[in-house]
Amino acid sequence: MNEKFLIAIDPGSAGGIAWQFKMGSVLATKMPETPGDIRDQFEAFHQTYGQDVIVFMEKVGGHQGKAHPGAAMFNFGHGVGVLQGLILAYRWELRLVTPQQWQKRLGMSKNGDSDTLWKNRLKARAQEIFPAVPKITLSTADALLLLDYGRKEIAKNG
């Protein structure tokens, strides 16, 4: 199999995108603010890598509630749709991965931690796995960990 360019996406306005280039270097960015900004980033990589791209994106479900009002969930779903539409338009391979899948591969679980403690544990793990990536943030940590899952998945199953 030809070496592929990998992208990992933690969707949502507080999420991020991690990119692994064919030579192994990794970059992580906060989720771009607009669909046009996302398109511009994807277009730059499409110009370089064409269709030799596998995207691992966190598979998210929709639920409403006090913490997630309907309008916020609608906006979130719209953003996920924009991402999936661009991925399909570029003919990149899309692999959806649940949080439980990539977290299990890392050997991590929330175990009753507060959300803040859990997110900081994930960030610390991303910093351990990717010491050369500058300024890992709460926005980019999950995307990086999903990228690590993707690398291991490709090595194991292609």
N, C-alpha and C positions, 0 to 999 in steps of 0.2 A: 504494500500500500504506500502511495506517495505520502510524504510527510504533510500533515495538514496544519493550517493555521487554526488556533483555537480561540474561541471567545466564550466567556462565561458571564451570564447576566443575572443579577439580582434585581428584578424589576421593581418599579415604584420610584417615587421622587426621592426617597431616602436611600435608595439602592445604589448600585454601581455596576461597572463593566470592567472585566479583567480580560486582557489580551495576551496571548502567548504567541510570539512570533516563531517562525520556522526554525530559527537558530537557538531557541530556548529562552530568550529574554522575555520578561514579563512587565507589563504596565497595567496599572489600575487607575480608573477614573471614577469620580462621582457620576451618577446618572446625568446625562446632559439635560438641560432645562426644557428644551422644546423638541417636538418631533423633527423639526428642521435641523436642529443641532445633532440629533441622533443620526438622521439621514446623512449629514455631511461626514460624520465620523465613519459610518459604514461605507459610504461611497469611496472614501480614501483607501480603505482596506480592500474594497472590491477591485479598485483600480490595480492594486498590487497583487492580490492573491486570487482574483477571479472567484471560481467556485470551489477552490481547495480550502474550504472553511467548514468546521464543525462548531456549532453553537450549542452550548449547554446552558439552558435557561431554567431557573427555578420554576417548578410547576406550582402555581398558586390557585387556591380555591377562593370563592367569594362567600363571604358571610357578613351579615349586617349585625349591628348591635350598638351598644352605647359607645364602645371604643372606635367603631368603624361605621359612621353614619352612611346612609345610602348614597349621598352625593360624593363622598370621598371614595366609596367602593366603585361607583360609576367611573370616576376619573382614573382610578387605578386600573380598572378593566380596560378602559380606552387606551391607556399607555401600553398595557400588555399587548393589545391588538395592534397598535402601531409597530411595536417591536417585531411581532410575529409576521406582520405584513411585509416589513422591510426584509426580514430574513428570507421569506418565501420569494420575494421579488428578485433577490440576488441569487436564488437557487442554492442557498447554503443548507447544509444538513442541520436540522433542529432536533435536539434531544432534550425532552423535558424531564426534569429530575425533581422529586419532592425533597423538601428540607430533611425529612426523615432519612432518605436514602444517602444524601451526602454527609449528613451528620453521623450516621451509623458507620460509614466507611472511615470517618475520622476517629471513631470510638468515643464520641461525645454525646451527651444528652443533658437536657436542662436540669433534671433532678431537683425540681423545686426552687431553683435559683430565681431571684428577681430578674425581671427583664434586663435591667441595667447590668447586673453581675453576669448574666448569660452573654449579653452582647460583648462585654469586655473580655470574657473568656474566649469567645470566638475571635475577637481582634488579636488577642495574645497568641492564639494558635496560628493565625495567618502570619503574624510577625515571625514566628518560629519557622514556618515552612518557607516563607519568602523573605529572607533577611536582606536581599538586595533590592527589594522594592521600596522606594522611598515613601515616607509619610502614609502608612496604612491607617485608614480611618474607620470609624464605625460604618460609614457608607460603602467602603470598598472591601471590607473584610469578608463578608459573605460571598461576594463575587470571586474573590481569590480562593476561598475554600472550595467553592463550586468548581473553579478551574482545576484545583488539585484533584478533586473527584474525577473530573473529565480526563485529565492526564492518565490517571490510574485506570480508568475505564477503557481508554484507547489501548493502553499497554496490555490489559488483560484480554479484552474482547475484540479489539479493532474498531 
